[in-house]
Amino acid sequence: MHAPNTIRRPLSALRRQLTSEAGGGLVLMASAALALAVANSRLADLYFAALQAHLGPLSVLHWINDALMAVFFLLVGLEIKREMLDGRLRTWPDRILPGVAALGGMTVPALVYTAVNWSSPGTLRGWAIPAATDIAFALGVLALLGSRVPVSLKVFLTALAILDDLGAVVIIAAFYTADLSLPMLVGAAATLAVLCGLNRAGVVRLWPYLLLGVVLWLFVLKSGVHATIAGVLLALTIPLRPSAGRPDDPTSPLHRLEHAIHPYTALAVLPIFGFANAGVSLAGFEPRMLLAPVPLGVALGLFLGKQIGVFGSVLACVTCGLAPRPAHAGWGQIYGVSLLCGVGFTMSLFIGLLAFAATPTLEAETKIGVLAGSVACILAGAIVLLVAPARDRTR
């Protein structure tokens, strides 16, 4: 007798990256460390000048943050769509946990920052700086820790961080956007409607989606909303074609696009992004500067606010029966991942630049606070995950 046929679900590109012991995370961490070294060396002036040099209408840094990172957000959006339709986020309890954790992880840090800066009205505008989690760096740390962290927690952190980043984009659009262009927003909405129409019409060729995706990116870029959200919006319109006898078809447009862009994202986009954004100059730094309202509020928001908000939300959800714990994850590991959610870096720096664009001194203090809080979260999170009980590491 022949053994019954077993249909194996295709492993998604991002999940393969998450289960790798090092993968792109090692390259990313190395690029970030190199950026910090260069930014505090004799090459610092050349480093910063190169990032500010213009290529066409945008600076090199803007091309990296607005264009290259849109590709990464496209990849993440494809994975999130796949997970929600037929994966770890397919049920409401699975969706509730990262959603509530992301909300708590944004609210509590903002409250901590506000409490520290309450008597300093001029700095209250930076309340959202510690609200965001840097998914790239957080996943890089998890990659370094390898098998000590269950895959379920890596996927949980990915979902949480993406929801967190989308929330940060909404905050930027609502509170830190000086001028929104209504015509550009209308153009973006019309382009998105055409993309949805292609999906509903059953179009499976990728090139119409990609061409319209470029148009969508241009509209979003000019609208005043952060351009990377165009990648997520495009991902939601890419078809995930069902197929008889299996959860989804590995030859569907979503899978083909996901696997096509994954190598470039892991080995080029993220390392370039890390090198361009992790370079923080420590020239003129003095320990007493950490006690100023802005760096203290940012550092405490990231280190205390994130762990309280994320871990407290997960604990409340599980205790109340709203959602189960991530599979094979113990509370020690969940707490360690909650600490890693305080790695702010890129989005925190970006919001800080928007909040204090007219005050260079506060910009410098923001960078110090982000660096201090993020490093503290990396060290504390890694230590907690390293000493987590062996039974928590069961897969």
C-alpha positions in Angstrom: 0.0 0.0 0.0 1.1 3.5 -0.7 1.3 6.0 2.1 -1.4 8.6 1.8 -0.2 11.8 0.1 0.6 14.5 2.6 0.4 18.0 1.2 3.0 20.2 2.9 2.3 23.9 3.2 5.0 26.0 1.5 7.2 27.7 3.9 7.0 31.5 3.5 10.1 33.5 2.8 9.9 35.6 5.9 9.2 32.6 8.2 12.3 31.0 6.7 14.2 34.1 7.6 12.7 34.0 11.1 13.7 30.4 11.7 17.3 30.9 10.6 19.8 30.9 13.4 21.5 34.0 12.0 20.4 34.8 8.5 20.0 38.4 7.6 19.9 39.4 11.3 23.7 38.9 11.6 24.3 41.1 8.6 21.9 43.7 9.9 23.5 43.8 13.3 27.0 44.1 11.8 25.9 47.0 9.5 24.4 48.8 12.5 27.6 48.3 14.6 29.7 49.5 11.6 27.5 52.6 11.3 28.0 53.5 14.9 31.8 53.1 14.5 32.0 55.2 11.3 29.7 58.0 12.8 32.2 58.4 15.6 35.4 58.2 13.6 37.4 60.4 11.2 35.0 59.3 8.5 32.0 60.8 10.3 31.8 64.0 8.1 32.0 61.9 4.9 29.4 59.5 6.3 26.8 62.2 7.1 27.5 64.2 4.0 27.0 61.2 1.8 23.6 60.5 3.4 22.5 64.1 2.8 23.7 64.2 -0.8 20.9 64.5 -3.3 20.1 62.0 -6.0 17.4 63.7 -8.0 14.6 65.1 -5.9 15.5 63.2 -2.7 18.6 62.8 -0.5 20.4 59.4 -0.3 18.9 58.9 3.2 15.4 59.6 2.0 15.8 57.2 -0.9 16.8 54.5 1.6 14.1 55.3 4.2 11.3 56.0 1.8 12.0 53.8 -1.2 14.1 50.9 -0.2 12.2 50.4 3.0 8.9 50.4 1.1 10.2 47.1 -0.4 10.7 45.6 3.0 7.3 46.7 4.1 5.9 45.1 1.0 7.5 41.8 2.0 6.2 42.1 5.5 2.7 43.0 4.2 2.7 39.9 2.0 3.6 37.7 5.0 1.1 39.3 7.3 -1.7 38.8 4.7 -0.6 35.2 4.3 -0.5 34.6 8.0 -4.0 36.2 8.5 -5.6 34.2 5.7 -4.0 30.8 6.5 -1.3 31.0 9.2 -0.6 32.0 12.8 -2.9 35.0 12.6 -5.9 33.2 10.9 -8.1 33.2 14.1 -9.3 36.1 16.1 -7.6 35.0 19.3 -4.3 34.9 17.3 -4.9 38.4 16.0 -6.0 39.8 19.3 -2.8 39.1 21.2 -0.3 41.1 19.0 -2.9 43.8 18.4 -3.5 44.5 22.1 0.2 44.1 22.8 1.0 46.7 20.2 -1.6 49.1 21.5 -0.3 48.7 25.1 3.3 49.0 23.8 2.5 52.3 22.2 0.3 53.9 24.9 2.4 53.2 28.0 5.7 54.6 26.6 3.9 57.7 25.5 2.5 58.1 29.0 5.9 57.6 30.6 7.5 60.3 28.3 4.6 62.7 29.0 5.0 62.2 32.8 8.7 63.0 32.7 8.2 66.0 30.4 5.0 67.3 32.0 6.7 70.4 33.5 8.4 71.1 30.3 5.7 72.1 27.7 8.3 72.8 25.0 9.3 69.1 24.9 5.8 67.5 25.2 5.6 67.4 21.4 8.0 64.4 21.5 5.5 62.1 23.3 5.4 59.6 20.4 9.2 59.1 20.1 9.4 56.0 22.3 6.1 54.5 20.9 7.5 52.5 18.0 9.4 49.2 17.9 12.2 48.8 15.3 11.3 45.4 13.8 14.6 45.1 11.9 16.8 45.4 15.0 14.5 43.5 17.3 14.5 40.5 14.8 18.2 40.9 14.4 18.7 40.3 18.2 16.4 37.3 18.0 18.3 35.9 15.1 21.5 36.1 17.2 19.8 34.2 20.0 18.8 31.4 17.6 16.9 28.4 19.0 16.6 30.0 22.4 13.4 31.7 21.1 10.5 29.7 19.8 9.4 30.5 16.2 6.0 31.4 17.6 7.5 34.3 19.5 9.4 35.5 16.5 6.2 35.6 14.5 4.4 37.3 17.4 7.1 39.9 17.5 6.9 40.4 13.8 3.1 40.9 13.9 3.3 43.2 16.9 6.1 45.3 15.4 4.3 45.7 12.1 1.1 46.8 13.8 3.2 49.0 15.9 4.9 50.6 12.9 1.6 51.1 11.2 0.3 52.8 14.3 3.4 55.0 14.2 2.7 56.0 10.6 -0.8 57.0 11.6 0.6 59.1 14.5 3.0 60.8 12.1 0.2 61.5 9.7 -2.1 62.9 12.4 0.3 64.8 14.6 3.6 65.4 12.8 2.6 66.2 9.3 2.7 69.9 8.6 0.8 69.8 5.3 -1.2 66.9 3.8 -1.9 67.1 0.1 -5.5 66.3 -0.6 -5.0 65.8 -4.3 -2.1 63.4 -3.7 -4.3 61.5 -1.1 -7.1 61.3 -3.6 -4.6 60.0 -6.2 -3.3 57.4 -3.8 -6.9 56.3 -3.0 -7.8 56.0 -6.7 -4.7 54.0 -7.4 -5.4 51.6 -4.5 -9.0 51.2 -5.8 -7.6 50.2 -9.2 -5.3 47.7 -7.6 -8.2 46.2 -5.6 -10.2 46.0 -8.9 -7.4 44.0 -10.5 -7.5 41.6 -7.6 -11.3 41.2 -7.8 -11.0 40.7 -11.6 -8.7 37.8 -11.1 -5.6 39.3 -12.7 -2.6 37.1 -11.7 0.2 38.7 -13.6 2.5 40.7 -11.3 3.6 43.5 -13.6 0.3 45.5 -13.5 0.4 45.4 -9.7 4.1 46.5 -9.6 3.6 49.3 -12.0 0.7 50.6 -10.2 2.6 50.1 -6.9 5.2 52.6 -8.1 2.4 55.1 -8.9 0.9 54.5 -5.5 4.3 55.1 -3.8 4.7 58.4 -5.6 1.3 59.6 -4.6 1.9 58.5 -0.9 5.3 60.1 -1.0 3.9 63.4 -2.2 0.8 63.3 0.1 2.8 64.0 3.3 2.1 60.4 4.7 5.2 58.3 5.2 5.9 56.6 1.9 6.6 53.1 3.3 2.9 52.6 4.0 2.5 52.2 0.2 4.4 48.9 0.4 1.9 47.5 2.9 -1.1 48.8 0.9 0.3 47.2 -2.3 0.8 43.9 -0.5 -2.8 43.7 0.6 -3.9 43.8 -3.0 -1.6 41.0 -4.3 -3.7 37.9 -4.9 -3.3 34.8 -2.7 -4.9 32.3 -5.1 -6.7 29.3 -3.5 -6.1 25.9 -4.9 -8.0 22.6 -4.4 -6.5 20.3 -1.9 -4.1 22.8 -0.3 -4.4 25.9 1.9 -3.0 28.2 -0.8 -1.2 27.9 -4.2 2.6 28.2 -4.0 2.5 29.5 -7.6 0.1 32.3 -6.7 1.2 36.0 -7.3 1.7 36.5 -3.5 4.1 33.6 -3.2 6.0 34.4 -6.4 6.5 38.0 -5.4 7.4 37.1 -1.8 10.1 34.7 -2.7 11.5 36.9 -5.5 12.1 39.9 -3.3 13.2 38.1 -0.1 16.9 37.6 -0.9 17.3 41.3 -1.9 15.5 42.4 1.3 17.5 40.3 3.7 21.0 40.8 2.1 20.7 44.4 0.7 17.7 46.5 1.8 17.9 45.8 5.6 21.8 46.1 5.9 21.8 49.4 3.9 18.9 50.6 6.0 20.8 49.7 9.2 24.0 51.3 8.1 22.2 54.5 7.1 20.2 55.0 10.3 22.2 53.5 13.1 25.0 56.0 12.9 24.6 58.3 15.9 27.4 60.7 16.7 28.4 60.8 20.4 30.5 63.9 20.1 30.2 66.1 23.1 28.2 63.6 25.1 28.2 63.8 28.9 26.5 61.4 31.3 24.5 64.3 32.9 22.7 64.8 29.5 20.8 61.6 30.1 18.9 63.4 33.0 17.4 66.1 30.7 13.7 65.8 30.2 13.8 64.6 26.5 16.6 61.9 26.8 15.3 60.7 30.1 11.7 60.5 28.9 12.7 58.7 25.7 15.0 56.2 27.5 12.5 55.4 30.2 9.7 55.2 27.7 11.5 52.6 25.7 13.0 50.6 28.5 10.2 50.8 31.1 7.1 51.8 29.0 7.5 49.1 26.4 8.1 46.2 28.7 5.2 47.3 30.9 2.9 48.0 28.0 3.6 44.8 26.0 4.1 42.3 28.8 1.2 43.7 30.8 -1.1 43.5 27.7 -0.1 39.9 26.9 -0.6 38.9 30.6 -4.0 40.6 30.7 -5.2 38.9 27.5 -4.1 35.5 28.5 -5.4 35.8 32.1 -8.8 37.0 30.8 -8.9 34.2 28.3 -9.0 36.5 25.3 -6.1 34.8 23.6 -3.6 31.9 24.3 0.1 32.3 24.9 2.3 31.9 21.8 3.0 28.2 21.3 5.8 26.7 23.3 6.7 30.1 24.9 7.1 30.6 28.6 6.5 33.8 30.5 10.2 34.4 30.9 10.6 34.4 27.1 7.6 36.6 26.6 9.1 39.1 29.1 12.4 39.0 27.2 10.7 39.7 23.9 8.7 42.5 25.6 12.0 44.1 26.5 13.2 43.8 22.9 10.2 45.7 21.8 11.9 48.7 23.4 14.5 48.8 20.6 13.3 52.0 19.0 16.2 53.2 16.8 14.9 54.2 13.3 11.3 55.1 13.7 12.0 56.8 17.1 14.7 58.8 15.6 12.5 59.7 12.6 9.7 60.9 14.9 12.2 62.8 17.0 13.4 64.7 13.9 9.9 65.6 13.0 9.0 66.7 16.6 12.0 68.9 17.1 12.9 69.9 13.5 13.5 73.5 14.6 15.6 72.7 17.6 18.9 71.0 16.9 19.7 70.7 20.6 16.6 68.6 21.3 17.3 66.5 18.2 20.7 65.6 19.7 19.1 64.8 23.0 16.5 62.6 21.3 19.3 60.6 19.6 21.0 60.1 23.0 17.8 58.9 24.6 16.9 56.6 21.8 20.4 55.1 21.8 20.5 54.6 25.6 17.0 53.1 25.8 17.5 50.8 22.9 20.9 49.5 24.1 19.4 48.9 27.5 16.5 46.9 26.0 18.9 44.9 23.8 21.1 43.9 26.7 18.3 43.2 29.2 16.2 41.3 26.7 19.1 39.2 25.6 20.0 38.3 29.2 16.4 37.4 30.1 16.1 35.2 27.0 19.5 33.5 27.7 18.5 32.5 31.2 15.0 31.5 30.3 14.2 28.0 31.7 15.0 25.2 29.4 11.4 24.0 29.4 10.4 27.3 27.8 12.6 26.5 24.8 10.6 23.4 23.8 9.4 23.7 20.2 
